[in-house]
Amino acid sequence: MGVNISQLDMPGVSPQGLEIMELVSVDDPDIHKIEEKIMQDPALASSVIRYANSPLYRRRDEITNVPNALTMLGLKNVRSAVVMATLHAVSNGNSVVNNLVWKHGQMIAMLCKLIAIKVKPTVADDAEFVGLIHDLGALVLAANLGDEYEALYQRTIDEEQSLEKIEKEQLGISHDQVMLHLASQLRLPDKLTEILSSIHVREKLTQTEHEADYVHAIVSAAHLLLEQIGKDPLSKGEQFPETLDELKELLKLDERFINKITSKFEEIEG
């Protein structure tokens, strides 16, 4: 069957969430205004604290309030909490798709951050954010299509196939296209929307001339490295224009560093 994106029920962002997305996109964000808006939305405040306590930011002492969470996350990463709060509102906690997508996004985001801090620290926040949310279009499809999408997703895992390919075959659209539609509703900056629209389908990178090139290379490397580590069933079928060896050369990642971040990742994941 063909699915029309315009007819899908899309998750609604709270007014406070939309204001926060705009506030964090300016050159000099006002942390006090952002904190005030978060505190006006209990679901969002809870999501911010939950995200600050995630494996990405795990610390010995638990974060229990919004100001400390903002200090831990940094203002740019408040975007992630807004998106998480929005998608959690429509997610089915008993869904296989829901659990795998959230887990996959968290693992990719973690690897993106570890890689970016080494190769291009100025894109670390954006790479982490893209890594976290890049597959959230799948949650929208799962919420709309129910068992049909659950079966499609399971087929992807069982056959170790590309999710985008099977979606196009069965639905006529992909979760990347749904994510692009969602990005406009979330009022994401144009540069992030453009990156999210071409995670899997883009020209092969031969150099990292722009920040977007770095983000693409880092996100792709994180996926292929996760497949190599072998802790994520979804990563086995994902395809990118470059091989992991080509991305290592492009990003100047030697084996010593790869082993180091692999060990760090496995330590965090337990």
C-alpha positions in Angstrom: 0.0 0.0 0.0 1.1 3.6 -0.5 1.3 5.9 2.5 0.7 9.6 2.2 2.9 11.6 4.6 0.4 14.5 4.7 -2.2 12.1 6.1 -0.1 10.7 8.9 -0.9 11.9 12.5 2.2 13.7 13.5 3.2 14.4 17.1 2.4 17.9 18.3 5.1 20.0 20.0 4.0 22.0 23.0 4.1 25.8 22.7 6.9 25.9 25.3 8.8 23.3 23.2 8.5 25.3 20.1 9.7 28.5 21.9 12.7 26.6 23.3 13.6 25.3 19.8 13.7 28.9 18.6 15.5 30.2 21.7 18.4 27.7 21.4 18.8 28.4 17.7 19.9 32.0 18.1 23.6 33.1 18.4 23.4 34.0 22.1 20.7 31.9 23.8 19.2 33.2 27.1 19.6 30.3 29.5 17.2 32.0 32.0 14.4 32.2 29.4 15.0 28.6 28.3 14.9 27.4 31.9 11.7 29.3 32.5 10.0 27.8 29.5 11.1 24.2 30.4 9.6 24.7 33.9 6.3 25.6 32.4 6.0 22.2 30.8 6.2 19.3 33.3 6.6 16.7 30.6 9.4 18.6 29.0 11.1 19.2 32.4 10.9 15.5 33.1 12.4 14.7 29.7 15.3 17.1 30.2 16.2 15.5 33.5 15.8 12.0 32.0 18.1 12.9 29.1 20.7 14.4 31.5 20.7 11.0 33.4 21.0 8.9 30.2 24.2 6.9 29.4 25.4 9.8 27.2 25.9 11.9 30.3 26.0 9.4 33.1 27.6 10.7 36.3 28.0 9.3 39.8 25.3 11.6 41.2 21.8 11.6 39.7 20.6 14.8 38.2 17.3 15.8 39.9 16.4 19.3 38.7 16.3 21.4 35.5 19.1 23.9 36.2 21.6 21.1 36.9 20.3 19.2 33.8 20.9 22.3 31.6 24.4 22.7 33.0 25.1 19.0 32.2 23.6 19.0 28.7 24.6 22.4 27.4 21.9 24.5 25.7 22.2 23.0 22.2 21.3 19.6 23.6 18.1 20.9 25.0 16.8 20.3 21.5 17.2 16.6 22.0 15.1 16.7 25.2 12.3 18.7 23.3 12.3 16.0 20.6 12.3 13.2 23.1 9.4 14.7 25.0 7.4 15.1 21.8 8.0 11.6 20.5 7.6 9.9 23.9 4.0 11.4 24.0 3.1 9.2 21.0 5.3 6.2 21.5 4.0 2.8 22.5 6.2 1.6 25.4 5.3 -2.0 24.6 6.3 -1.7 20.9 9.4 -3.5 19.6 10.0 -0.7 17.2 9.7 1.9 19.9 12.3 0.2 22.1 14.8 -0.6 19.3 14.6 2.8 17.8 15.2 4.6 21.0 18.1 2.3 21.9 19.6 2.5 18.4 19.5 6.4 18.5 21.1 6.5 22.0 24.0 4.2 20.9 24.6 6.1 17.6 24.5 9.4 19.5 27.0 8.2 22.0 29.4 7.0 19.3 28.9 10.3 17.3 29.9 12.3 20.3 33.0 10.2 21.1 34.1 10.5 17.5 33.3 14.2 17.0 35.1 15.3 20.1 38.3 13.8 18.6 38.0 14.8 14.9 35.8 18.0 15.0 34.7 19.3 18.4 32.7 22.2 16.9 30.2 19.7 15.4 29.9 17.4 18.4 26.5 18.7 19.6 25.0 18.6 16.1 26.4 15.1 15.4 25.1 13.8 18.7 21.7 15.4 18.0 21.4 14.0 14.5 22.5 10.5 15.8 19.9 10.6 18.4 16.9 11.6 16.3 17.7 10.4 12.8 15.4 7.3 12.9 12.5 8.9 14.8 10.4 8.9 11.7 10.0 5.2 12.3 8.2 5.9 15.6 5.7 8.1 13.7 5.1 5.3 11.2 4.8 2.7 14.0 2.3 4.9 15.8 0.2 5.3 12.6 0.5 1.8 11.1 0.7 -0.4 14.2 1.1 -4.1 13.5 1.8 -3.6 9.8 4.9 -1.5 10.6 6.0 -3.8 13.4 6.0 -6.7 11.0 7.9 -4.7 8.4 10.5 -3.7 11.0 10.9 -7.3 12.2 11.5 -8.3 8.6 14.3 -5.8 8.3 16.0 -7.3 11.3 15.4 -11.0 10.4 16.7 -10.5 6.8 19.4 -7.9 7.8 18.0 -5.6 5.1 17.9 -1.9 4.7 14.9 -0.5 6.5 14.6 2.3 3.9 14.5 -0.2 1.0 11.8 -2.3 2.6 9.8 0.8 3.6 9.9 2.0 0.0 8.8 -1.4 -1.3 5.9 -1.8 1.1 4.8 1.8 1.9 6.1 3.9 -0.9 7.9 6.2 1.6 10.8 5.9 4.1 11.2 7.0 7.7 13.8 9.5 6.5 11.1 11.3 4.6 8.8 11.3 7.6 11.7 12.6 9.7 12.1 15.5 7.3 8.4 16.3 7.6 8.8 16.1 11.4 11.9 18.3 11.3 9.9 21.2 9.8 7.3 20.9 12.6 10.1 21.0 15.2 11.5 24.1 13.6 15.0 22.6 13.4 17.7 24.8 11.8 17.9 24.4 8.0 21.4 22.9 8.2 20.2 20.1 10.5 17.0 19.5 8.4 19.2 19.2 5.3 21.5 16.6 7.0 18.5 14.6 8.3 17.0 14.5 4.9 20.0 12.7 3.4 21.4 10.4 6.1 21.3 7.3 3.9 20.8 8.7 0.4 23.5 11.2 -0.6 26.7 11.5 -2.7 29.8 9.7 -1.6 32.1 11.9 0.5 35.6 12.4 -0.8 36.6 15.3 1.6 35.3 17.0 4.7 35.1 20.6 3.5 32.0 21.8 5.4 30.7 21.1 8.9 27.8 19.1 7.3 30.3 16.8 5.6 31.8 16.1 9.1 28.4 15.4 10.6 27.5 13.0 7.7 30.9 11.2 8.0 30.7 10.9 11.8 27.1 9.6 11.7 27.9 7.1 9.0 31.1 6.0 10.8 29.1 5.6 14.1 26.6 3.2 12.3 29.3 1.1 10.7 31.3 0.9 13.9 28.2 -0.1 15.8 27.6 -2.9 13.2 31.2 -4.0 13.8 30.7 -4.0 17.6 27.7 -6.1 17.1 25.4 -4.8 19.8 22.5 -3.5 17.6 20.4 -5.7 15.3 19.2 -2.8 13.2 22.7 -1.6 12.2 23.3 -4.8 10.3 21.2 -3.8 7.3 22.0 -0.1 7.1 23.9 1.1 4.0 26.0 4.2 3.4 27.9 5.5 0.4 31.3 4.9 2.1 32.9 1.9 3.8 34.1 2.1 7.4 37.7 2.0 6.1 37.0 5.0 3.8 35.4 6.9 6.7 38.4 6.1 8.9 40.7 7.6 6.4 38.4 10.6 5.7 38.2 11.4 9.4 41.8 10.4 10.2 40.7 7.7 12.7 43.5 5.3 13.5 43.0 1.8 15.0 44.2 2.9 18.4 41.5 5.5 18.6 38.9 3.1 17.2 39.8 0.6 19.9 39.7 3.3 22.5 36.2 4.5 21.7 35.0 0.9 21.3 36.2 0.2 24.8 34.6 3.4 26.1 31.3 2.6 24.4 31.2 -0.9 25.8 32.1 0.4 29.3 29.2 2.9 29.2 26.8 0.3 27.7 27.8 -2.2 30.4 
